[in-house]
Structures are given as structure tokens and as C-alpha cells.
């Protein structure tokens, strides 16, 4: 049974909230950045801002070098992973409020539209926003959308906005990663699952490892070309960091959202985020050591 269509007053309410949020996107970003720094050590606070908002200017050179050498630098730039995790976080939370599925999808569409400028509106987040919106619209239409078509359309839209973006390394890496996931992840998932066996956590582990390996393989040639270096530990680093990445993103997003309400104590939540980010930073340090 399909979820009922949202009523006109509900749609007008979503549009009104969206317009208000877009008009205040700079203030939302400032409050989120401030909230992500409360109760965290300086390094973890800057990493949280990098993970959630794409603000990597404050990350110290040593940590940034560890992430680059270990192949984890993509975590410091907002991308399609952020948009996907935002949707996965928002849908069950909205469902817990009793909101029907189709209405929830409209709310997620609005959240994506707000998140893109709040996260800096860089080339990778533009592409991710377009792809996320297309996926949601195809779901609303009741059709199974073509992800390759959505990727091509996202490329066309971002190039129409800024033709020079094709020369941006982040844009190239973002599209290469998604293309690799679309083409390589399914066979890799099947191969890993055949070895790990069945079961919910094994399926989740197979999915995570397949996506991680596929994106790493697809982006390796571009990284080698642009940076004239190839990390010997990229696969190991990404697999080791994988269990902490999604929880760190989700908790960081919750902290950024709660920071919009003045006076809320964010320190308990941020302490959990800091632990996860400290582990990821340690993985980056371990895996940056080999030549």
C-alpha cells in the first residue's frame, strides 16, 4: 500500500521552512560550526567540522598529511557519502514522529537543499545533492531510477552551473568514486558475502567493504595522476576506519542540528563524536607511516 500524498498545507509548510532555512544558511553554518567544537579536543573539533561541514582549514598540517598519505582525505570533504548518510539518518527519525513515507521524502529533499549551501556548496556536494534529489524524486514518482542516468544528469547540472568545475580534482574524484561503486560494488559484495556467510551484520559488513574497496580502486588512478603518489595502505585504512565513519557522521550531524537551539548541552554527544574521530585519526596515523 502506497503512502498517501502530502496535502497542500503540508507541502506549503515544507516550502516555507526550506525558504527560511536557505535565507539563513550562513547563520545555520556558523551555529553548527560552533556547536561541533563544544566539549571536544581541538583536533577532534576540527575533524568534526571537516567531516560534517567540509571546513578543513583548521585541521593541523600533521593530521591532514596523515589523512592524505593513508588515503582517508576524502573524509575531510563533504560528498555523496554525507548526503546518503543524511537521508539514512533523517528517514527513520521522521518515521518515528509518525510522518508518512512520501511526506518524509519531501522533508529529506528539503534537508538536502539546505545541507548543500550549509556544507559549502562545493563541486562534490553539488553533485551529491543533485543525485540525492533525483533519487528521491524517482521514489516519489514510484519508479526505479537509473543511478547511472542520475550520475550523468548530475554531471550535466554541475557543469551547467560552472563549466570550469571539470578541472576540479574533488569533482573528478567524486564522480569516479560513485561510478566505481555503481560498477564494482555489486560483484565485490557478492564475492565478500560468499566468504563471510549470511546474517544481518555479515551483510552489512559485506556492503560496507564492497563500497569502500570499489571507491578506492576507482579513485586510485586519479590520485596517482594528480598527486604523483600511491598509498600502499589505502584499502587497509578505509576498511579499518569504516565502522566508525557512519556513526561519527550521524552523531556529528545531530550535534550540528541541535546546535541551532540555543542553550542545549552538546558536550555529552560531542564526547562520543570525539572518541570516534580520535579512532579514525589513529587509523590515519598508523596507515600513513609506510612509504
Phi, psi and omega per residue, in radians:
X1 nan 2.202 -3.087
X2 -1.337 2.557 3.098
X3 -1.182 2.438 -3.132
X4 -1.118 2.652 3.108
X5 -1.215 2.494 3.083
X6 -1.097 2.521 3.118
X7 -1.284 2.868 -3.139
X8 -1.035 -0.771 3.098
X9 -1.042 -0.643 3.111
X10 -1.141 -0.787 3.128
X11 -1.095 -0.717 3.099
X12 -1.117 -0.637 3.102
X13 -1.131 -0.744 3.118
X14 -1.105 -0.762 3.137
X15 -1.112 -0.694 -3.138
X16 -1.134 -0.785 3.107
X17 -1.095 -0.720 3.126
X18 -1.075 -0.817 -3.130
X19 -1.089 -0.711 3.137
X20 -1.144 -0.735 -3.131
X21 -1.160 -0.735 -3.141
X22 -1.130 -0.630 3.125
X23 -1.182 -0.399 -3.117
X24 -2.041 0.478 -3.054
X25 -1.083 -0.603 3.130
X26 -1.146 -0.732 3.123
X27 -1.187 -0.663 3.098
X28 -1.082 -0.749 3.138
X29 -1.119 -0.738 -3.141
X30 -1.094 -0.789 -3.141
X31 -1.161 -0.675 3.111
X32 -1.114 -0.758 3.133
X33 -1.091 -0.735 3.108
X34 -1.142 -0.747 -3.122
X35 -1.127 -0.617 -3.126
X36 -1.252 -0.165 3.124
X37 -1.725 -0.122 -3.064
X38 -1.335 2.210 3.034
X39 1.302 0.225 3.110
X40 -1.980 2.616 2.941
X41 -1.048 2.691 -3.066
X42 -0.941 -0.777 -3.107
X43 -1.098 -0.807 -3.115
X44 -1.170 -0.607 3.108
X45 -1.092 -0.761 3.131
X46 -1.204 -0.625 3.079
X47 -1.137 -0.688 3.109
X48 -1.065 -0.751 3.106
X49 -1.122 -0.642 3.096
X50 -1.180 -0.781 -3.132
X51 -1.087 -0.839 -2.982
X52 -1.571 -0.676 -3.021
X53 -1.969 -0.117 -3.104
X54 1.311 0.251 3.116
X55 -1.531 1.665 -3.101
X56 -1.871 0.139 -3.101
X57 -1.136 -0.542 -3.067
X58 -1.555 -0.061 -3.128
X59 -1.272 2.296 -3.082
X60 -1.165 2.679 -3.023
X61 -1.042 -0.642 -3.128
X62 -1.133 -0.797 3.123
X63 -1.141 -0.730 3.132
X64 -1.089 -0.677 3.104
X65 -1.165 -0.674 3.077
X66 -1.047 -0.802 -3.141
X67 -1.133 -0.677 -3.131
X68 -1.181 -0.838 -3.079
X69 -1.195 -0.508 -3.128
X70 -1.536 -0.100 -3.137
X71 1.436 0.362 -3.138
X72 -1.886 0.176 -3.076
X73 -1.123 -0.370 3.122
X74 -1.116 -0.382 3.134
X75 -1.244 -0.335 -3.102
X76 -1.551 -0.024 3.111
X77 -2.141 2.273 3.138
X78 -1.160 2.465 -3.051
X79 -2.706 -2.819 -3.138
X80 -1.072 -0.508 3.110
X81 -1.073 -0.691 3.122
X82 -1.102 -0.783 -3.115
X83 -1.141 -0.741 3.112
X84 -1.062 -0.808 -3.132
X85 -1.171 -0.588 3.073
X86 -1.067 -0.801 3.114
X87 -1.121 -0.734 3.129
X88 -1.146 -0.493 3.105
X89 -1.382 -0.755 -3.020
X90 -1.269 -0.671 -3.043
X91 -1.042 -0.882 3.126
X92 -1.197 -0.582 3.107
X93 -1.123 -0.749 3.099
X94 -1.200 -0.611 3.090
X95 -1.125 -0.598 3.093
X96 -1.130 -0.366 3.089
X97 -1.527 0.045 3.114
X98 1.442 0.279 -3.118
X99 -1.423 2.265 3.140
X100 -1.067 2.775 -3.020
X101 -1.021 -0.868 -3.071
X102 -1.104 -0.637 3.082
X103 -1.192 -0.658 3.093
X104 -1.057 -0.689 -3.135
X105 -1.128 -0.641 3.068
X106 -1.132 -0.702 3.109
X107 -1.129 -0.719 3.116
X108 -1.134 -0.678 3.077
X109 -1.027 -0.745 3.102
X110 -1.153 -0.696 3.120
X111 -1.071 -0.721 3.110
X112 -1.092 -0.763 -3.137
X113 -1.065 -0.563 3.110
X114 -1.411 -0.688 -3.049
X115 -1.129 -0.611 -3.100
X116 -1.015 -0.924 3.097
X117 -1.226 -0.579 3.128
X118 -1.128 -0.576 -3.141
X119 -1.549 0.205 3.025
X120 1.772 -0.170 3.087
X121 0.962 0.634 3.089
X122 -1.277 2.984 -3.086
X123 -0.995 -0.746 -3.089
X124 -1.201 -0.674 3.140
X125 -1.303 -0.505 3.019
X126 -1.072 -0.857 3.124
X127 -1.049 -0.756 -3.131
X128 -1.128 -0.708 3.128
X129 -1.107 -0.754 3.130
X130 -1.111 -0.800 -3.137
X131 -1.124 -0.723 3.110
X132 -1.101 -0.734 3.123
X133 -1.129 -0.726 3.128
X134 -1.110 -0.715 3.113
X135 -1.091 -0.710 3.137
X136 -1.204 -0.716 3.135
X137 -1.111 -0.664 3.104
X138 -1.171 -0.597 3.076
X139 -1.178 -0.722 3.110
X140 -1.101 -0.601 3.134
X141 -1.373 -0.111 3.111
X142 1.358 0.374 -3.127
X143 -2.057 2.720 3.066
X144 -1.548 1.846 -3.058
X145 -1.276 2.620 3.060
X146 -1.469 2.100 -3.106
X147 -1.236 -0.574 3.072
X148 -1.176 -0.676 3.080
X149 -1.119 -0.721 3.119
X150 -1.106 -0.669 3.122
X151 -1.142 -0.756 3.123
X152 -1.122 -0.705 3.123
X153 -1.166 -0.670 3.088
X154 -1.085 -0.690 3.091
X155 -1.098 -0.770 3.140
X156 -1.091 -0.732 -3.114
X157 -1.177 -0.809 -3.117
X158 -1.168 -0.587 3.086
X159 -1.242 -0.590 3.089
X160 -1.161 -0.651 3.115
X161 -1.183 -0.733 -3.117
X162 -2.630 1.688 -3.102
X163 -1.023 -0.500 -3.117
X164 -1.278 -0.121 -3.073
X165 -1.183 -0.331 -3.129
X166 -1.077 -0.421 3.126
X167 -1.478 -0.118 -3.115
X168 -1.317 2.225 -3.103
X169 -1.080 -0.720 3.136
X170 -1.066 -0.696 3.110
X171 -1.096 -0.809 -3.139
X172 -1.082 -0.796 -3.131
X173 -1.127 -0.662 -3.127
X174 -1.091 -0.821 3.141
X175 -1.207 -0.668 3.113
X176 -1.090 -0.714 -3.139
X177 -1.105 -0.800 -3.128
X178 -1.149 -0.734 3.124
X179 -1.094 -0.715 3.096
X180 -1.093 -0.718 3.120
X181 -1.106 -0.739 -3.115
X182 -1.146 -0.662 -3.031
X183 -1.626 -0.623 -3.006
X184 -1.761 -0.500 -3.044
X185 -1.083 -0.742 -3.118
X186 -1.000 -0.882 3.117
X187 -1.163 -0.605 3.106
X188 -1.143 -0.719 3.121
X189 -1.045 -0.778 -3.137
X190 -1.109 -0.717 -3.124
X191 -1.170 -0.743 -3.135
X192 -1.196 -0.723 -3.137
X193 -1.111 -0.592 3.128
X194 -1.110 -0.528 3.135
X195 -1.520 -0.639 -3.084
X196 -1.418 -0.468 -3.106
X197 1.625 -3.047 -3.081
X198 -1.643 3.049 -3.103
X199 2.114 2.586 -3.061
X200 -0.993 -0.852 -3.073
X201 -1.246 -0.531 3.094
X202 -1.212 -0.679 3.089
X203 -1.121 -0.738 3.124
X204 -1.110 -0.714 3.125
X205 -1.159 -0.711 3.106
X206 -1.077 -0.759 3.138
X207 -1.096 -0.842 -3.113
X208 -1.092 -0.771 -3.136
X209 -1.166 -0.691 -3.130
X210 -1.118 -0.794 3.129
X211 -1.110 -0.757 -3.129
X212 -1.094 -0.836 -3.116
X213 -1.155 -0.730 -3.123
X214 -1.079 -0.821 3.140
X215 -1.130 -0.668 -3.140
X216 -1.134 -0.785 3.136
X217 -1.117 -0.730 -3.067
X218 -1.205 -0.551 -3.095
X219 -1.612 -0.250 -3.079
X220 -0.991 -0.769 3.135
X221 -1.083 -0.703 3.126
X222 -1.156 -0.727 3.113
X223 -1.075 -0.756 3.132
X224 -1.106 -0.683 -3.107
X225 -1.222 -0.858 -3.032
X226 -1.327 -0.669 -3.030
X227 -1.854 -0.050 3.108
X228 0.925 0.711 3.106
X229 -2.671 2.628 3.074
X230 -2.307 2.143 3.133
X231 -1.388 2.340 3.125
X232 -1.472 -0.096 -3.062
X233 -2.111 0.208 -3.051
X234 -0.991 -0.847 -3.111
X235 -1.080 -0.808 -3.129
X236 -1.088 -0.748 -3.115
X237 -1.099 -0.788 -3.101
X238 -1.182 -0.664 3.116
X239 -1.195 -0.724 3.135
X240 -1.164 -0.668 -3.114
X241 -1.354 -0.400 -2.997
X242 -0.873 -0.811 -3.074
X243 -1.093 -0.404 -3.083
X244 -1.689 -0.264 -3.006
X245 -1.174 -0.931 -3.103
X246 -1.083 -0.835 3.086
X247 -1.021 -0.693 3.122
X248 -1.117 -0.712 3.112
X249 -1.134 -0.833 -3.086
X250 -1.100 -0.834 -3.137
X251 -1.150 -0.649 3.086
X252 -1.124 -0.703 3.099
X253 -1.140 -0.697 3.091
X254 -1.097 -0.725 3.118
X255 -1.106 -0.751 3.126
X256 -1.109 -0.654 3.118
X257 -1.227 -0.767 3.141
X258 -1.180 -0.407 3.121
X259 -1.171 -0.264 3.118
X260 -1.286 -0.260 3.116
X261 -1.747 1.957 -3.094
X262 -1.067 2.441 3.017
X263 1.567 -0.137 -3.140
X264 -1.263 2.348 3.110
X265 -1.340 1.975 -3.102
X266 -1.729 -0.144 -3.038
X267 -1.031 -0.761 3.134
X268 -1.047 -0.751 3.123
X269 -1.170 -0.763 -3.116
X270 -1.152 -0.473 3.105
X271 -1.145 -0.620 3.075
X272 -1.194 -0.746 3.100
X273 -1.037 -0.745 -3.108
X274 -1.080 -0.687 3.121
X275 -1.100 -0.758 3.141
X276 -1.139 -0.746 -3.134
X277 -1.199 -0.602 3.091
X278 -1.110 -0.688 3.100
X279 -1.120 -0.798 -3.140
X280 -1.082 -0.722 3.112
X281 -1.105 -0.636 3.113
X282 -1.170 -0.711 3.057
X283 -1.033 -0.768 3.123
X284 -1.066 -0.699 -3.138
X285 -1.156 -0.771 3.115
X286 -1.031 -0.838 -2.981
X287 -1.478 -0.083 3.080
X288 -1.567 -0.197 -3.044
X289 -1.184 -0.779 -3.122
X290 -1.105 2.696 3.130
X291 -1.308 nan nan
